[in-house]
Each structure stands twice: as structure tokens, then as C-alpha cells.
Amino acid sequence: MRIVVKIGTSTLAHPGGRLNIRHTEALVKVWSDIKNAGHELIIVSSGATGLGVGKLQISRPKDMVTKQAAAAVGQCELMYTYDKLFVEYSHTVAQLLVTWEDFDHPHRLNNLQNTLERLIQLGAVPVINENDPISTEEYSLGDNDRLGALIAKYTHADLLVLLSDIDGLYTADPHTHPEATLIHRVESVTPEIEQLGGGSNSGLGTGGMSAKLTAAKIATGAGVDMVIANGANANVLYDIVDGKDVGTRFLGRKQK
Ligand code: GLU
């Protein structure tokens, strides 16, 4: 199975931006094992800005240029960490930084697709992030949920997994409605489902539920199943790959 896993800042970093070693180590261990089991894996990783903030020991930046500078610092930390941890399990990582415009230019998109294919053939683990330091505000993808969905679409993945700090999509915002229940399966992203994405997001990440539902529309529209699950438990990916009922699964629409 070809699996795209998107991992959010809130799982990789503590609230102040320091690396969450426990989560990150556990995730890389499971991802390596999934790959050892014969699956193809592409990681879409956030965390550049957050880890940059932690490394520079600044408060969460509000202006674009400081965010971009923090991302430039944090991207190194991110790849250093992935490289170190994947090497423990004899896997090789590759970094790809993309912008929104890359998906708009057939030539660049084609290069991206070809490079990803070749990396997978070579057995490497592509780790993709937005090229935040050169993304302009207006065209920025902003959140990596959408980036994950675009990568899943253009690599013809079988499954997109968004690992976040929430267990999945609830019938209401569980922060304010404790009686809300988890929805295990979504056949189609209807306007009613979209309304459930109204909640805000917290911390250093930018995603939130509405971004995840936008991602679900892109992924399922391309025939890719998408699952939202909690990344705090790295082992959840084994169950998702086995098709078990964890998190929320959005069913990919059958392609004609
Ligand atoms: N590209 C951003 C980063 O790495 C993504 C932020 C996010 O989705 O949380 O910081």
C-alpha cells in the first residue's frame, strides 16, 4: 500500500516549540516498521516554524518574515531529527520543499511526481514540507493538511493519514461539547460535515479541523481514503493500515 502520513506540529513539538522526543521517536519507529512490512511511505511533516521558535527561544511570531525565518531554522532541526531517527532503523530520508505554485505548473508538478517515484523506487522515505521561507503570504498553502492531500492525489496513494492532536471528527467541538461523539466513517464530505469543521486550532500549528475537511475533499475526490487520528499514539497507524475503526475514515470516491 502507498501511504502518505501527514504529521502536525502539535504532535512533534511541545507548546513552546521544543522537540517532543517521546512522540517523534515513537512515530519514526512505527513508520520504519510499516516500511519494513513492505508499504511505501511518504511523510508530509509540519513543525519547521514551531521547532524554529523553540530553537530561537522566541515567542510565537505574528509577522510573516519572522515566521519564515523561524521555519528556515526549524526545517534543519526537523530533518536532522528524522535523519538521525530513521538511520537507527536503516532507512534513508529525502527532503522535498514545495510551494503552492509548484502544483500550478505542470512542468514542476511533473518533476515533483517523477522525483517522488524515483525516491520510492530507491527505497528512501520522502519527507515533504512547504518551503515556508519563500512562500508568499497570498499563495501559501498555510497548512500541511492540504499539502498532504495534494501529495496523496498526485502520487496516487492508497491512503492519506492526518496525525493530529485530536482523535478524529466529532459530532461537535469536543473542547466545548463534552457530550460530542467521534464519527468513525464519512461516506461523503457534505455541507453538514463541513459545518463540523468550524472549531479553532490551538498552539503552534496552523491546521485545525476545517483544513482537514478541505484535505478530505481533495483526497476523497481523487479516490484516496483519508483517516484523521491522534498522533500521540504512534501505534495507531498499524490499526489504520489494517483497516480497523480508529479515528475518522473518509472514504475515497470510486474513480470512473
Ligand atoms: N509548513 C509549516 C511548518 O512546517 C506548517 C505549519 C502547520 O501546518 O502546522 O511550520
Boltz pocket constraint, residues with backbone or C-beta under 6 A from the ligand:
constraints:
  - pocket:
      binder: B
      contacts: [[A, 8], [A, 9], [A, 45], [A, 46], [A, 47], [A, 48], [A, 49], [A, 50], [A, 71], [A, 129], [A, 130], [A, 132], [A, 142], [A, 143], [A, 144], [A, 145], [A, 204], [A, 205], [A, 206], [A, 207]]
      max_distance: 6.0
